[in-house]
Amino acid sequence: MGDESVFDELKEECGVFGIIGHPDAARLTYYGLHALQHRGQESAGMVATGGTGFRYHRSMGLVHEVFNGEILKGLVGDTAIGHVRYSTSGESLLTNAQPLVFHHGAVGQLALATNGNLINADRLKKELESRGAVFHTTSDTEVIAHLIVQSGASCLEEAVIEALNQLVGAYALLILTNDQLLVAQDPHGLRPLSMGMLGDSYVFSSETCAFDVIGAEPLRTVEPGELLILDLKGKEELRSLPFAEPAPRAVCSFEYIYFARPDSDIDGINVHAARKRLGGELYREAPVEADVVTGVPDSSTSAAIGFAEAAGIPYELGLIKNRYVARTFIQPSQHLREQGVKMKLSAVRKVVEGKRVVIIDDSLVRGTTSRRIVRMLKEAGAREVHVRISSPPVRHSCFYGIDTSDRTQLIAAQHTVEEIREIIGADSLSFLSEEGLIRAVGRTPEQGNCGHCLACFNGKYPTAIEEELPQVAEGKSR
């Protein structure tokens, strides 16, 4: 519904997938991208090579719309990288669809796919343009390509290391040439990236759920500040090089709260299990007497089950999701736009009628969805509606790849919890604390914040913020 959307879901930038040394690389990459579809629905793309040239295809739309059998047959080669995209930096255009492919006299063919967002992209772009670079996209990823090709290094891996050390921000990066596949994770590990094996083939993915789909065995997380180098011609084993000084681990907390699929593991922690623990912590922090617990489908289901189990209150499907509304090309009437949440969610009257209902949601951004859900449940006969959020209040903008609103549009940045409760019409409202979030996820306690990025909750950013970026305190959007 474009700018008229009534849904205030957080959206992440993209997902990446790559495989090296497999005769069916393109088809496996297709399945991997399909498993990562939740990370981006605007565009999809793939580049394949057998070491003698690139074959590639990119288009706007979902993975199954972008690729078919004939296209996949044309993506010849035993190595491929792929990408699904939602734009948070750069416009929603085909030119920004990844992997981006470049041709350069010194480097040859070069393809890049990345998940994340660079804090210093604008400054780097101005510097590169002053040295003659011509940009064809508005994507941060093209900045990385120009840094590589403008490097004076004697080999590609040195050029990549030089480029990576100029970047500030979040990136899980795949770089493909006709000779090598290079894989890099930013020094803080803000965006997830895992490595697996399928027979003798290495596989890389934003989430481990893609490994399950193709039958690959997860090996480990790509470490923060690590560059992996693989030779397409099989002359060398996988090499691992640190390209930056160690930095405090700061994986995005919303991967556990919302973004990742429940069947994925992040740093060895299952996402579904973590979300159930979030729900349990939420009940312990904010208990309530009620008759039924339900969750906003689908990302809040696990937390709702955890809350219900801890509370000893039955969990029920109080809300049903219409999975096709996001793909409709029919603009809703003004009446339906005002009641827009009903196009996506429906209350199950027989479940909630006459009941005290606890509704669990993973986040509350603008408050528009929560307000309409509360009203919907009460219209369906709910006697009381208590809202519990399985994350802390989102009070600050994200510069690392989450499409958070202008800070003035973040309801928790402008209002107290009690004011928000009144705005959304709930009988009670509580958020999970930062401490509860950290306890529930269960990451290694030796790391600062247990290795979480909590910037959107407390404004403590793990990297420096560029001076020319709109300042969070001023409430401007990037």
N, C-alpha and C positions, 0 to 999 in steps of 0.2 A: 504493500500500500504506500510505499515511498515515504514522503515526508508526512503523510497523513497517518502513519502507523500509530496504533494505540498501545503497542507492546514495547516494554522497556527492557528487553533482554540485552544482556551484554553480548557482544560479538567479538570473536578473536580473528586475527588476520588470516591464518592459513595453516596448512599441513604439508609436510614433505615426505617423500618416499623414494628410496633408491635401492637398486640391486645390481650386483656386479658378478659376471661370470656364469650366467644361466641362459640356456638356449631359448627359454620362453620368457625373457625379461619383460617384454612389453605387456604381455597378458598378466603376469604376476603384479606388475606395477599398476595395471588397471584395477585389479582386485584390492591392492593396497590402498589406492586412492579412494576406492568405493568405501572402504572401512573408515577412512578419514574424512568422509563427506561432511560430517557434522562440524568440522573445523573451517569450512568455507564452501559456500554455494554459489558464488558469483561466476567463477571461471575454473577451468581445469586444463592441464597441459602435461605433455610428456616429451622427452627427448631420449632417443635410443641410438646406440652406436655399437658397431662391431670392431671399431678401431680404424675404419677407413672413411668415415664420414658420418654426419648426423642425419637422422630422420626424426622429424618432430611434428607435432600437431598441438594446437592450442585453440580454445574457443570459449565463448561465454556459455554458462549453463552448468548443469549438474554433470557428474562423471558419465552417467549412462547416456546423457544427451550429447556429450562432446565426442565420445568414442563409440565405434561399432566394430563389427568383425573385420570389415574391409580396411578400415583405418589401422587397426591393430596389426593386421598382416603386413602393412606397409612400414611399420615401425620396426625395421629389421636390426638385429644386433643382440649381443648377449649381456649388454649393460644398459640400464635406463634409469632416469630420474624423473619424478613426477611431482605435481603440485596441485593443490586445491586452494582457492583464494577467496577471502573476504577482505575488501579494502578498508584499512584504517589509515594508511598513508598512501597517497596516490589515488587517482580517480578510478571509478569502476568502468574501465575501458579495455578493449581487447589488447591494445598495445601494452597494457600493464599485466596481462595474463602471463603466468610463469609456467615453466622455466623460461627465463630470458636467454636468447641465443645471440652470440656476437661472433664476428669474424675479424681477426686482426692479423696483420702480417707477421708479427713476431710470435704471437701466442698461437695462432691458428683458430680453430673453432673452440668456442667456450660457451658453456651453458650453466646458468645459476638458478637455484631454487632456494628460497629462504623463508623462514617463519620468524617473524619478529618485527621490530621497529628500531630505527637508529635515531638516537637523540641528536646527533650532530650531522645528520644528512644534509640539511640546508647549507650549513657552512662548508662542508666538504664539496658540495656541488658547485658553489660559487668559486671555490679555489680551483677545482678541476676545469670549469669553464674558462677561468682566466688563463689556463694553460692550453686552451684550444679544444677541450672536450665538447662534444655536441651530444645532448641528451635527447633520446627519442621517447622516453616514458617519464612518468612522474613517480615512479617506484623507487624506494630506497635501494633496492637490489641493483639497479643500474649503477649507482654510486660505487658499489663494491667492484663491479666489472671494470669501471674506468680506473679505479685505484690500482687494480692488477695490471692492466695493459700499459699504464703510464709509469709503472715501476721500472727502475733501472736494474733490477736484480737479474742475475745470470740464469736463473731457472724458475719454472712456474711456482714450485713450492715456496721458494724464497720471496717471490712476488706476492703470493697469497699471504704469507706471514707478515710481510711489510704492510699490506693492505689491512689485515685484521687488526693490527696494532694501532691503526688510525681510527677505528670504529669505537663509538660509545653507544651502548644500548643493548638490545636483546636480539640475538640471531642464532638460529639453528640452520646451518648452511650446507648445501650440497653443491659442489662444483665439478662439472664433467668436461673433459677434453677427449680427444681421440686416443690419448695415451693413459690418462689417469682419472680416478675418482677421488676427490678430496672432500672430507667431511669435517666441519668445524662447529664448535659450541662456544658461545660467548663466555667470558671469564667468570660471570656470575651464574651461568646455567639457568637463565631466566625462562627460556622456553624448553620444553622437554624434547629429547632426542635419544633414541635407543638403537642399539646394534644387536642383530641376531644372525643366525646361520640357517641356511636352507641347503642341506647337503654340504657341498664345498663352496657355496656362494654366500658372500656377506650381504646382509640386508640392513637397511637403515630406515627408521620411521619416526615420525613425531609421537606415535603411540604404539604400544605393544599389541593393541587389538588387531592391527594389520598383520602382525606375525601369525596370530592364531588363524586368520583367514587363509593364509597361503601355506600353513603348516611349518613355519620357521620356528626355530628354537631361540628364545631370547638369551642374549649373552650378558649384556651390561648396558648401563647408561654411558653415553659419550660424556666424558668429564668436562667440567668448565675449563675453558682455556686450552682445550685439547684439539689438535689437528691430526686427523687420520689420513694416511696416503695409501692408496691402493693402485697397483699397476695393472692396467687392463690386459696387458700381454702376459701376465703371470710370471714375470721375471723375479719378482720380490714378494715376500709376505707383507701383510699389513704392517705399516709403520705408524707409530704414535709419537708426535712431537708436541711438547708444550710451547705455545706461541706467546703466552703472556704470563706475567707474575700471578700467583694464586690470589684470588679475591674471595671474599665471603660468599658462600653459596646462597642464592636467593631465587629459588624456583617460584614461579607465579602461584600464589595460593589458590587462585581461581581454577587452576587445573584440577585440583582436588575437589573444590566446591562445585564447579559447574562445567568447565569446558570438556575435560577428558571423558571418554566413554567409560561406563562403569566397569567394563571388563578389561580395561587397561591397567597396567601397573606403572607407577612413576617412582623411580628409585627403589624398586622392590616393594612398594606399598600399593595394594589393590585399591582402586578408586572407590568401588562400591563399599568395601569394608570401611574405608575412611569416612565416607559419607554417612554410613550407619552410625559410626562413632560420633560424628558431628551432631546427628540428631539426638543421641543419648546425652551428650554434653549439654545440648540446648535444653533438654528437659530438666537436667539437674540444676542448671542456672535459672531457668524460668518455668517452674512447674505450674500447671493449671488444672483445675477440675473440669473434665469434659466427658462427652459420651463417645466421640469418634475422632480419629485423626486421619487426615488426608493430605496429599501432597500435590503441588502444581506439577503436572507431568511435563517432561519425563525426568528432568534433571534433579527434581526434589524428591522423587520416590524413595530413594535409598535413605535419605535423611528422615523422611516421614516414618519409614519402617523402624528406624533406630529410635526415634522419639516415642513411637507407640509401644515398642518393646520395653523401653525404660520406664514409661508411665504406667504400663499395664492397661492401656486403653486400646480398644480394637482399631486396627488400621483398615480403612475402606477406600474404595475408589469413588471418592466424592466428586471428582472432576474428570471428565473425559476430553481428550484432545482430538481435534479434527486435524489430521496430518497433511491435508491437501490445501489448506487455505493460503499458505505462503506462496504457492505456485499459481494461484488464480490470476488471470489477466482481466477479470471483470472488476471494475471499480465499484465499491459498495455505495449504496445510497447514503445520504446524509444521516438518516436514522440509524442504519447499521454501522456507520462510521462512529457515531456517538456511542453505540452499544458494541463497539468493534470486538471486544474480547469474546463475545458470544459466537463470533465466526470461528474462533479458534478453540474455545473451551466451553463445555456444557456441564452444568451441575446435574448430579444424579439425585433427583428430588426425594426418592424413597430412602436414600442413604442419609440425607441431611435434614429432612423435614422434622421439626420439633426437637432437634438435637443441639447440644452444645458442641460446636465443631472447632477443632484446632486445624488450621491450614498452615502447612510448612512450605516455605519457599526458600530458594537458595540465596537470593539477593533481593534488594529493594533499591532500584536506581532512581527513577523519577517518581515512582509511586502510582503511576497511571494504571498499570495492570493490577496492582494490589487493591486499589480503590474499586475497580470494576469487579474483581473476583469477590470481594467482601459483599458488594451490593448484590451480585448474582446469587451467592449462597443465601443471603437473607431473603431475596425474592423467591428462592426455592423453599423457604420455610425454616431455615436454620434459626434456632432460638438465640444463640450467641455465636459469634465468630471471633476466635482468638488467633492472631497471626504471630507466627514464630519464624524468624529468619536464621538460617543455618550459616550465616557469616556475619562479621561485624558490619556496622554502617559504612557504606561507601561514601567517603567525604572528599576524596581527592582524585584528580584526573590521572590516568595512566599514560605514560609515554613509551610503553614497551610493547604495544601491539594489541591492546584491548580498546575497543571503540567506546570508551566512556564519553559521556556527554560533556558539554561545557559545564564547568563546575557550578555555575549558577543554576543548572538544570538538575544537579544532584540533590535530591530532596534532603538527604541527611546532612549536607553541607550548609543548608539554609534553615533547618528546623530541628527542634529537640525531638526526642522519641515520643513524648506525649503529644506534641504538635502534629507529628506524623500520624500517630494513632487517630487523632481527631480528623485529619485530612482524609485518611483512607476509610474511616468509619468503622474501625474494628473495636471490639469490646476490650481487648488488650493487645499489646504489641511488645515483643522483646527480640533483641538481636543476640547472637552468640558473641561472646567476648573474644578478643585476640588471644588471650590465654587459653580459653576453651578450644579455639581453633587449633592452636599449636598442640595442645594435649591430644586432641582427637585424631589428628593426622598421624602423629607418632613418628615424626622424623628424628634424626639423630640429635640428641640434646647438646652434644659438644659444639654444634655449629651455632653461630649467632642467629637468633630467632628460629632456632632449629632448621636453618636453611631456607626459610620462607622469605618471599618478598611480600611485605605488608603495606606497601606505599599507598595503595588506594584507600586504605583504612586510616593510616596515621601520618601520611605525608613524608615518611622517611624513605627517600629514594636511594637504592643501592649504588647508583652511579651519579656523577655530576650532571646537572641539568644546564643545558646551553643557555647563555645569557639572552640570546635572541628568541628563545622559545617564549611563548606567552606564559607568564608566571601563574602558577597554581593559585596563589593567594589573590590574584586579580580576577580570578574566575573567568578566564578566557579559554577558548578551545584552540587546539592545535590545528 
